[in-house]
Amino acid sequence: MDTLLASLNRLPVLPAAVMEVISGFDNPQLDSHDLATKISHDQSLSARILRMANSPFYGLPRQVASIQEAVMVLGFSSVRCLALAVGIAGAFPDTATVFPWSDYWKRSMMAAVYARSLAKCLKLDQEASFIAGLFHDIGLAVLAYGAPELLAKAQVVAGEGDLLAAERSVMGFDHAQLGGEVVRRWNFPSTIEQAIRQHRSAAAGEGEPLMLVTHAASLLSLAAVAGASDTEECLPQLLQAALGLDPERLRQCLPQQDDIEAACAALVST
């Protein structure tokens, strides 16, 4: 994997302000005003954050005109999630590739919204869950952007079958493992890194809560994309049991479809 990462045609470089946001996870004394000021210095990033903050997804009673104002109205946790979402999505321009970037980011945002809703219901860290859900498939984006020929080969091998298994046969690892390594290099918190790297193993109902929530959110987003009417039925019984959610409570935990669609539209339009 190290060899692949070293030889990728391109590995996206994150804006300095986004790196500052990531480093703030490990700083319990973080001055949110200070960090918001640093974000504000990146005018392009700030503009995209504000477009998303002012989108129907957040339903603010009035438009916010600055990052500092967004922090006051939404809270720094929400603004930090916005900065990571638009900053990292913006590092993957959809050029010179047939990869369906818009669909990819829509499904990623779906997973993020599902993960946050499940975390709220289960009284877990909503911010970490949102971020892990949003970037659970970031390894797929890295392959599509930096080594599309390898991804295409794995897709041919997979056919209608398991893409991760095909990736392991072609490359020796899969995009979930690659995603974990990429966010480790970007200095994401280790809990989020492990949730991204190992979330597929949670299908058997084993793993840390964040890993379980991330995998559940991934399955729910796939079911939603496929047009399933009862998306909660896509979760294996072992996973539901590990989360402590019976079908009725799970339905109560899930976000409204309008909220999901508004979030997806907000991210893709920035």
C-alpha positions in Angstrom: 0.0 0.0 0.0 2.9 2.4 0.8 4.3 1.7 -2.7 0.9 2.5 -4.3 0.5 5.7 -2.3 4.0 6.8 -3.3 3.3 6.1 -6.9 -0.2 7.5 -7.3 -0.5 9.9 -10.2 -1.9 12.4 -7.8 -2.7 12.4 -4.1 -4.9 15.4 -3.2 -3.3 18.1 -1.1 -5.6 19.5 1.5 -5.9 23.3 2.0 -3.9 24.6 5.0 -7.1 25.7 6.7 -8.5 22.1 6.5 -5.3 20.7 8.0 -5.6 23.2 10.9 -9.2 22.0 11.4 -8.0 18.3 11.5 -5.2 19.1 14.0 -7.7 20.8 16.3 -9.3 17.4 17.1 -6.4 16.6 19.4 -6.4 20.0 21.1 -8.7 20.1 24.1 -7.7 23.7 24.6 -8.8 24.6 21.1 -9.8 28.3 20.6 -12.7 28.0 18.2 -12.6 31.7 17.5 -8.9 31.5 16.6 -9.5 28.5 14.3 -12.6 30.2 12.7 -10.3 33.2 11.9 -7.8 30.9 10.2 -10.6 29.3 8.1 -11.8 32.8 7.1 -8.4 33.5 5.6 -9.1 30.9 2.9 -11.6 32.9 0.9 -12.6 30.1 -1.4 -13.1 27.6 1.4 -15.0 30.1 3.4 -17.3 30.9 0.5 -18.1 27.2 0.0 -18.7 26.7 3.8 -21.1 29.6 3.9 -23.0 28.4 0.8 -23.5 25.1 2.6 -24.4 26.7 5.9 -27.0 28.8 4.2 -28.5 25.9 2.3 -32.0 24.5 3.1 -30.3 21.6 5.0 -29.6 23.8 8.0 -32.8 25.9 7.7 -31.3 28.9 9.4 -33.8 31.7 10.1 -31.4 34.2 8.5 -28.3 34.1 6.3 -24.9 34.0 7.9 -22.3 36.2 6.3 -19.0 35.1 8.0 -17.4 32.0 9.4 -17.5 33.6 12.9 -21.2 34.2 12.5 -21.7 30.6 11.3 -19.9 29.4 14.5 -22.1 31.5 16.7 -25.3 30.2 15.0 -24.4 26.6 14.2 -21.7 25.8 16.7 -18.1 25.1 16.0 -18.6 21.3 15.7 -21.0 21.8 12.8 -18.7 24.4 11.1 -15.8 22.0 11.5 -17.7 19.3 9.8 -18.6 21.7 7.0 -15.0 22.7 6.6 -13.9 19.1 6.2 -16.8 18.2 3.9 -16.3 21.1 1.4 -12.5 21.3 1.8 -11.8 17.6 1.1 -14.5 17.3 -1.6 -13.0 20.3 -3.3 -9.6 18.6 -3.3 -10.9 16.0 -5.8 -11.8 18.0 -8.9 -13.9 15.8 -11.3 -11.6 16.2 -14.3 -10.1 13.6 -16.7 -12.1 10.7 -15.3 -15.3 8.8 -15.9 -15.7 8.3 -12.2 -19.2 9.5 -11.1 -18.0 12.1 -8.7 -21.4 13.8 -8.1 -23.0 10.4 -7.2 -20.0 9.5 -5.1 -20.3 12.7 -2.9 -24.1 12.4 -2.7 -23.9 8.9 -1.3 -21.1 9.9 1.0 -23.2 12.7 2.4 -26.1 10.4 2.8 -23.9 8.1 4.9 -22.8 11.1 6.9 -26.4 12.1 7.7 -27.4 8.6 8.5 -24.3 8.2 10.8 -25.1 11.4 12.7 -28.7 10.4 13.1 -27.8 7.0 14.5 -25.2 8.6 16.8 -27.7 11.0 18.2 -30.2 8.2 18.9 -27.4 6.1 20.5 -25.9 9.1 22.4 -22.6 8.7 20.6 -20.3 11.4 19.3 -22.3 13.0 16.4 -19.4 14.9 14.9 -17.1 11.9 14.7 -19.9 9.8 13.3 -20.7 12.4 10.6 -17.1 12.6 9.6 -16.5 8.8 9.6 -19.7 8.4 7.5 -18.7 11.1 5.1 -15.3 9.7 4.4 -15.9 6.0 4.9 -15.2 5.4 1.2 -12.5 8.1 0.7 -10.1 5.3 -0.5 -12.4 4.9 -3.5 -12.0 8.6 -4.3 -8.3 8.4 -3.9 -8.1 5.4 -6.4 -10.5 7.2 -8.9 -8.4 10.3 -8.7 -4.9 9.0 -8.5 -4.9 5.5 -10.0 -8.1 5.1 -12.1 -6.6 2.3 -14.1 -6.2 0.1 -11.0 -9.8 0.9 -10.0 -11.1 0.1 -13.5 -9.2 -3.3 -13.4 -10.7 -4.2 -10.0 -14.2 -3.2 -11.3 -13.8 -5.5 -14.3 -12.7 -8.4 -12.0 -15.6 -7.7 -9.6 -18.3 -7.5 -12.2 -21.6 -7.5 -10.2 -19.8 -9.0 -7.2 -17.8 -7.8 -4.3 -15.6 -4.8 -5.3 -13.5 -4.9 -2.1 -12.6 -8.6 -2.7 -11.7 -7.8 -6.3 -9.5 -4.9 -5.1 -7.7 -7.2 -2.8 -7.0 -9.7 -5.6 -5.7 -6.9 -7.9 -3.8 -4.7 -5.4 -3.4 -6.8 -2.2 -5.7 -4.4 -0.2 -9.1 -2.7 -0.6 -10.3 0.9 -0.7 -11.5 0.7 2.9 -7.9 -0.1 4.1 -6.5 2.5 1.7 -9.0 5.1 3.0 -7.8 4.4 6.6 -4.2 4.9 5.6 -5.0 8.2 3.7 -6.8 9.7 6.6 -4.0 8.6 9.0 -1.6 10.5 6.8 -4.0 13.5 6.9 -3.8 13.2 10.8 -7.4 12.3 11.4 -8.1 11.1 14.9 -7.3 7.4 15.3 -10.9 6.5 16.2 -12.2 7.9 12.9 -9.3 6.3 11.0 -10.1 2.8 12.4 -13.8 3.2 11.7 -13.0 4.0 8.1 -10.4 1.3 7.7 -12.4 -1.5 9.4 -16.1 -0.6 9.1 -16.8 -3.5 6.7 -15.9 -6.0 9.4 -18.8 -4.7 11.5 -21.3 -6.6 9.5 -20.9 -9.4 12.0 -21.9 -7.1 14.8 -18.4 -6.8 16.2 -16.3 -3.7 16.7 -16.3 -0.3 18.4 -19.5 1.7 18.3 -18.2 4.2 15.8 -17.3 1.4 13.5 -20.7 -0.2 13.8 -22.5 3.2 13.1 -20.2 3.8 10.1 -21.0 0.5 8.5 -24.7 0.8 9.2 -24.7 4.3 7.6 -22.9 2.9 4.6 -25.4 0.1 4.1 -28.3 2.6 4.6 -26.9 4.9 2.0 -26.5 2.1 -0.5 -30.1 1.0 0.1 -31.3 4.5 -0.3 -29.5 4.9 -3.6 -31.0 1.6 -4.8 -34.4 3.0 -4.1 -35.3 0.7 -1.2 -38.6 1.7 0.4 -37.6 0.3 3.8 -33.9 1.1 4.0 -33.6 -0.2 7.6 -34.2 -3.7 6.4 -30.7 -3.7 4.7 -29.0 -3.9 8.1 -28.0 -7.5 9.2 -29.7 -8.7 12.4 -26.3 -9.0 14.1 -25.5 -5.4 13.3 -28.9 -4.2 14.6 -28.4 -6.2 17.7 -24.9 -4.8 18.3 -26.3 -1.3 17.9 -29.2 -2.2 20.3 -31.8 -1.1 17.8 -34.8 -3.2 17.0 -36.5 -2.4 13.6 -39.1 0.0 15.2 -36.5 2.1 17.1 -34.2 2.1 14.1 -37.0 3.6 12.0 -37.4 6.3 14.6 -33.7 7.1 14.5 -33.4 7.6 10.8 -33.4 11.1 9.3 -36.2 12.4 7.1 -35.7 12.0 3.4 -36.0 15.7 2.8 -33.1 16.3 5.2 -30.9 13.8 3.3 -31.7 15.3 -0.1 -31.0 18.8 1.2 -27.7 17.8 2.6 -26.6 16.0 -0.6 -27.7 19.0 -2.8 -25.8 21.4 -0.5 -22.5 19.5 -0.7 -22.6 18.8 -4.4 -23.4 22.5 -5.2 -20.5 23.9 -3.3 
